[in-house]
Structures are given as structure tokens and as C-alpha cells.
Amino acid sequence: MTLIDLIPPVARNRHLGALPVAIIGAGPVGLSAAAHLHERGIRFVIYEAGDAIASSIAVWGHTRLFSPWRHLVDPAAKRLLRENGWEAPDGDAIPTGTELIADYLAPLGALEAIGSHVRLATKVTAVSREGMDRTRTAGRASRPFVLRLATPGGVVDATAAAVIDASGTYLTPNSLGSNGLDPLGFERVADLVSHSLPDVLGTERERFAGRHAVVVGAGHSAANTLVNLARLAREEPGTAVTWVIRNAAAVRVLGSGDDELQARASIGTAVRRLVGSGAISQVDGFEIVGLERDTTSHGNGVSIIGNRGAVLERIHADVIVNATGFRPDLGMLREIRLSLDEIVEAPAALAPLIDPNQHSCATVPPHGIVELAQPERDFFIAGMKSYGRAPTFLLATGYEQVRSIADELAGDADAARRVQLILPATGVCSTSVEDGPSCC
């Protein structure tokens, strides 16, 4: 018996005629949810914190994804786009984040059926039930959801029949500290810490050229940046690259040679070659505990203090790239009843399928409404946020999640549970959750 089997059999669409389904986030999975709801004739509204759709992807738009186009376009979105004259990109080509937006997400968001329901620059800061904090039970399922919104015009509340939280995790990175906390002294050097995928060959070149960059993290975001920094070092004299990881080896990146996503496999091969040639200095087994301002180089640098075995060591950097992954923002859900895994912070029924402490080197099984159901009826976490702190999320997984959720909200329980999805094998063994999702 699953969590959703324990929920009383109340008609799923009891509110849908009067109130919309609220979708949090206008990224790929949020827009996919909208396309599926549109097909089923269910009203929806999308709340996007950024000034444009897919605003988080735009930050790392220079980065090429691992999946080809055939895995990046949701079936419902494709049907809707084709009705409006859209031509799909070459299914074997691999786009950058910018191309994903320009050639797919922007056209999807521009359709009247989707775009007219998007509310930009509208951040959801909290979700609750009308007249109900999380402690009240009687009549709870019959109350609409209340979403508190921070908008350019002020703070307002909106109601919804159901909520799909597809807000992602990119805006809540993991800490540099090995204990999950910001290292001591972080706030005094925060200006010298970069986000996980800086455009070191483009818009942020000046920040890294001729300087010593230390990349922290053992996932594919770190690998992307390392490869680009190595190229920068060949072009810009004085540029140095150090790779710091807390484990003994970066297994998930360097052990990915049999990955069916060849773009993901090849980046591991490239990093291994660069480390072997000395273009990248690798420091493993380094647990960061503190950061200090260091003025010995360029007048403004940072000293990274860490435990390496039983020895306290320091590494100098001019700039640090925090590629330690991401974590879900759960603070906004404080008044929602959630069942989350205590380790990876994913939905409890999904966590055993994705927790790298429990499995490795295997494709995540297809999953949908059964694994995503929460004690809070008609509330769902989907997309990258549904993976919590676990790695290796693929967009195709998120598309199937919201397809299943849409069928459930439409009252088609059988269709919601017929989960069918073939994903490429990762070929990646991982034994640590320190390095958040490698996406797409």
C-alpha cells in the first residue's frame, strides 16, 4: 500500500472548475506541466520568480547540456507547438542552455495557451491552506491552497485548487563546507565565490583570466567548468586551475565512460586527461572548514582552510567556483504536510530510487504519482526539486512526472499510474550526495 492509497477517495477535480492549478516555476518542467494541464482542459497559472521564463537556465546558458534534443522536448509541449507551426530541432543535436530557451522554451512560453497564464517577477515565498496551518486536520483537504506572492506591486495572496512545485534547486546551492554549513568566514569573502557554472570563456572571462581558480565539487557542473578553465589557461597566461573534492576520487565524473549520454561520458574523459597532463591540479580528501581574506596575490584573494586527513592545510585562490551542487528550498513549504526522505530530502517514496547511498550505476526507474504523492492532498514536488539533494536528474524524468500528475488531477487514476519511460543508463557510480544534480 502506498501513501496515495491512504488518501480518502474525494473527487480529484472538486476545485478545478473554480480555481486553477498553481505551478511554481516557468522552467522546462513547469512549462511541461502547463502543456499537460492544457491538454486536459484544466485551468492553471504559472508563477515565475525571474523576469523571463527559464531564468535560471539563462544563467548557465553558455553550457551545453548532456542530453540530445530527443530527450529534451516534452510530448505534450511538442504537440501544442506543432499545432502552431513549430519545427522541432534535430533530435540528435545537443543544445546549449541558451539554445534550449530560444528554440523550445521561449516559443512554448509565447503561445497564448501557455504565456497568458505566466506571471513573471512573481516569487512564491510560502504555501499553505486557506484558514489552516499545518497542525489543523478537520476539513483540510476541502480548503484551497494559499500562495503568498512577492510581486513588483507588493505582497499578495493567491488561491489554487492544487500546487505543482517545479521551482528547481539552482537558486539554493549547497555550501562549500563539508559539514553542510557555510565555512567560517564565508561572509567576508562571498564576493570571491562564483556560482557553479560561470561563463569563464565569455562574459566572466575577465574575472578568471590570469588568476588562480579553485573549483570545489566532484559532479558534472564542476567538470564543465574545469574543462573551460583549462582552455582559458591555454589562452591566457598566468591562469591556473585547481580542483578540490572532499572524497578520495571523483567517481561520478571520472567513472562515466560507459554512460549512454555520450556528451556526459566525454566530459569525464576530458577532465581525466587534463588532470593527467597537469593542466588541472587535483586535491582530493580536502574538507573545507574556513575561508579567510588573503591579500598576497592581486591584492585580493582567499585562503581556503581545510582538513586533509589529520592535517590542516591551506589553498590560495583568487576566485572559488562553488560546484558542490544544490538543495531544495523547503522553507517556503513550512505549512505544508510533507513526507520527505531524511537524507536526500526527496519525496519519501521516490528517495530509495535515487539515493546514491543505496544504489549506483543504474537508470532511475520510471516513476509518477505514486512516488510523488504527499500527505498534503493535491500538492506535488516535481522536476529537479523532487530529487532533493540527489544527483543525475534528467528533464525527461520531470516530463513524465508532470504527465502522471496531470492525469491524476484530471481524474484518470489508471493513466496516472501507467508510467512508461525509457531513460539512458547513466553508467555512473556515486557514493556521495555532496555534488548536486547533473542535469538534462
C-alpha positions, 0 to 999 in steps of 0.5 A: 500500500502506498501513501496515495492509497491512504488518501480518502477517495474525494473527487480529484477535480472538486476545485478545478472548475473554480480555481486553477492549478498553481505551478511554481516555476516557468522552467522546462518542467513547469512549462511541461506541466502547463502543456499537460494541464492544457491538454486536459482542459484544466485551468492553471497559472504559472508563477515565475520568480525571474523576469523571463521564463527559464531564468535560471537556465539563462544563467548557465546558458553558455553550457551545453547540456548532456542530453540530445534534443530527443530527450529534451522536448516534452510530448505534450509541449511538442504537440501544442507547438506543432499545432502552431507551426513549430519545427522541432530541432534535430533530435540528435543535436545537443543544445546549449542552455541558451539554445534550449530557451530560444528554440523550445522554451521561449516559443512554448512560453509565447503561445497564448495557451501557455504565456497568458497564464505566466506571471513573471517577477512573481516569487512564491515565498510560502504555501499553505491552506486557506484558514489552516496551518499545518497542525489543523486536520478537520476539513483540510483537504476541502480548503484551497491552497494559499500562495503568498506572492512577492510581486513588483506591486507588493505582497499578495495572496493567491488561491489554487485548487492544487500546487505543482512545485517545479521551482528547481534547486539552482537558486539554493546551492549547497555550501562549500563546507563539508559539514553542510554549513557555510565555512567560517568566514564565508561572509567576508569573502562571498564576493570571491565565490562564483556560482557553479557554472560561470561563463569563464570563456565569455562574459566572466572571462575577465574575472578568471583570466590570469588568476588562480581558480579553485573549483570545489565539487566532484559532479558534472557542473564542476567538470564543465567548468574545469574543462573551460578553465583549462582552455582559458589557461591555454589562452591566457597566461598566468591562469591556473586551475585547481580542483578540490573534492572532499572524497578520495576520487571523483567517481561520478565524473571520472567513472562515466565512460560507459554512460549512454549520454555520450556528451556526459561520458566525454566530459569525464574523459576530458577532465581525466586527461587534463588532470593527467597532463597537469593542466588541472591540479587535483586535491582530493580528501580536502574538507573545507572548514574556513575561508579567510581574506588573503591579500598576497596575490592581486591584492585580493584573494582567499585562503581556503582552510581545510582538513586533509586527513589529520592535517590542516592545510591551506589553498590560495585562490583568487576566485572559488567556483562553488560546484558542490551542487544544490538543495531544495528550498523547503522553507517556503513549504513550512505549512505544508504536510510533507513526507520527505526522505531524511537524507536526500530530502526527496519525496519519501517514496521516490528517495530509495530510487535515487539515493546514491547511498543505496544504489549506483550505476543504474537508470532511475526507474520510471516513476509518477504519482505514486512516488510523488504523492504527499500527505498534503492532498493535491500538492506535488514536488516535481522536476529537479526539486523532487530529487532533493539533494540527489544527483543525475536528474534528467528533464525527461524524468520531470516530463513524465512526472508532470504527465502522471500528475496531470492525469491524476488531477484530471481524474484518470487514476489508471493513466496516472499510474501507467508510467512508461519511460525509457531513460539512458543508463547513466553508467555512473557510480556515486557514493556521495550526495555532496555534488548536486544534480547533473542535469538534462 
